[in-house]
Amino acid sequence: MSTPAQLATELNWQGAPSAGDAELLGMLLDDELERLEPPVRERFLNKLRESAPGAIGEAVIVCQGCGHACLTRYLSGSGSCRCCGQRMLSGDGPKEDSGFGFVLDEYGVGAGPSAEVLDTPAAAPPQDAFAPAPARGLSGSFPLDADNVDWDDLQDEIVARRQAEARAEAERKAAAARAEAERKAREEAERAAREEAERQAREEAERKAREEAERQAREEAERQAREEAERAAREEAERAAREEEERQAREKAEKKRPALGCIAGARAGETIRLPDEGESGEPGFFVRDPLAKPLAFLEAGPGTTVDGKPVSGTVQLELGAVIVHGTEAFVIDETAELGAQTAEAMHLDRNDGKPGGPWPFWNQEVQLGALSSCAVNVVDDGVADVHARMAARFGVVVIEDQSGQAADDGLYVGGQRRPWALLSDGVAFKLGPKGPELIAKKGQARQKAGKKIKAMKPARHNRTVIEVYDAGDQLIRKIFIFVRREVRFGARTTSPEDETRMINEWALLPGPDELAEEIGDKQGALALTREGVDIRCDGGAPMYLNGEVILPAKPQPLRRSFELQVDVGIDFEGRVYRSPSAVERDLGPPRLGMKGGHPVECVRLDRQTTNHSYVFLVRTLRIGSDDLAPLHVPVPGVAKSHCQILFSQGKFLIVTPQEPVMLGDVEMDPGIAFPLEINTDIMIGEARLRFRVVEGDADFQPD
């Protein structure tokens, strides 16, 4: 197989062929020159004549009819051009006339006619005189004989063909001229159009460049303005964030700052801020180190007592202490906690053996007197129509004289007339100097006989929930109530190996807006201790208390206000509601219930982004519209402290001090504790509270 370079050598090509020439030599070698356009092919043949003289006629043969060329060795046996069918010359010279009026190389090859045309076969086989003569054509063999009867026809045919070729050539040239003229006109039009398009494109590019420059300048100005605005906004946001952080820090510090709640006296019911040491403010009181660990102190005066004991000099005050100073009585506590305190259940009874009583008291203000409208109705001689008022302020019960200044009026304690007195278990007082003597006793009043209601004793499998519905009967909150010394929570309540075995009381299932994915089957627990309630992490997802990680098996005590985070996105705001300081505490292990004497009433966790709350009930759960109520019901008609749910002797009870409450179809008597039955509707104001049992893990799924 030859290559273009070898073919160039064979043709004696002068010099090295160019890449284009090599490509055309390859087409010649492949016998594919008919694929070229005639002008291109003609240029190549001229290049061949110039660079390889003598090649045409020897190694290359050219058809004089159509101009096709091929290597001589590729010429067919008939010598005909495969493109037009004419005989092909072996030379490159002009056609020679035969002397007989036609060109010999139309029938032969080279300078003269071929033997096929001029010679008669020497040994032609004899023919039948009567047989038809064989058909002959221009490519056939016939004798050149002057007597040939077909000679004139053949010559006429050749002339006609030459004339037709001449006409065809003239038409071809005319067509070529027209095509050339059209081409030039087209090229001129295209050139003009191109120039016009280029001009327009140039103008358009210049316009776009101007617009782009203007746009960039505009964008740069906008960017600078935006950056300036963003910088100003960022600085403003940072300033606002700093101020908000400082405000929150001040507010947080203020909430934890010791304050006085006035129990009795001219400012009864008021919260009094204590000044820092060295500042003017409440006489005799001051706070030392208010930012780090604020401590409250009192410069005691004559008759000052703390928790019933006389004091003198500078006294450090413990939170929860009851102080009598001057003509007023106070309780001291953190500012945020003063409004959350409730008094221990108490009732009044006769202390003189005469008929009457007992009279319940449930932290609601009541009047004592001879009028039938008084909650403590005492009709003895010497008792004024409205003789006294009994109220609970900041977790302490106080009785105040309302009778007047007459000699037979007044409130007497220990034989002395007092404007007010603090009540606790065993404190006796008289309504007037000759009136009846009553005594305060802790606990509930004796219950009246009435409709018996089956109470529910909570068990691990009987978890309860209170659904709160508004006036339009729309569910606004679900409060899950747990009553156990240890409340466990995790991804499920039953064991994955045995669904009849409980492993948790509380299924902590992620809500639609919570991203938690790693909650463990045994995630953590709330546990009752002697001093309060601890939170524990048992594994699974990480847990954080007030931003600090809770290490596994390292329980952390819950503060009064706290933030709890489980995994990513499950956030709680929590609060510990403390029992009144007067509650008598047991010396043994921590116990649930009203008689357990535990310092915590309940713990509430409000789950953010959902309408679920969780209550760890230790003793009692207050229900009302007050923001600090453990079970907050912001519905019209609901009083600030409307009623309470108690846990006593393993049962749920409900009591209303004086507000109307319907327990199912039973109207509750004020001050009387009723057993709370499962699947009961509690109607308070315009709200409906549905008390029922939790129905499987699906109940814990937030909407």
ABEGO torsion letter per residue (X at the ends): XBBAAAAAAAAGBBEBBBAAAAAAAAAAAAGAAAABBAAAAAAAAAAAAAABBGABGAABBBBAAAGBBBBAAABBAAGBBAAAGBBBBABABBBBBAGAGBBAAAABBEABBBAAAABBBABBBBBBAABBBBBBBAABBBBBBAABAAAAAAAAAAAAAAAAAAAAAAAAAAAAAAAAAAAAAAAAAAAAAAAAAAAAAAAAAAAAAAAAAAAAAAAAAAAAAAAAAAAAAAAAAAAAAAAAAAAAAAAAAAAABBBBBBABEAABGBBBBBBBBGBBEBBGBBBBGAAABBBBBBBBBBGBBBGGBBBBEBBBBBBGBBBBBEABBBBBBBAAAAAABBBBBBBBBBAAGBBEOBBBBBGBBBBBEABAABABBBABBGBBABABBBBBBGGBBBBBBAAEABAABEBBBGGBBBABBBBBBGBBBBBEAABBBBBBBBEBBBBBBBBBBBBBBBBAABBBBBBBBBAAGBBABBBBBBBBABBBBBABABBAABAABBABABBBBBBAABABAABBABABBBBBBAAEBBBBBAEEBBBBBGGBBBBBGBBBBBBABBBBBBEBGBBBBBBBBBBBAABBBBABBBBBEAAAGBABABBBBBBBGBABBBBBBAABBBBBABAABABBBBBBGBBABABBBBBBGGBBBBBBAABBBBBEABBBBBGBBBBBBBGBBBBBEABBBBBBBBBEAAAABBX
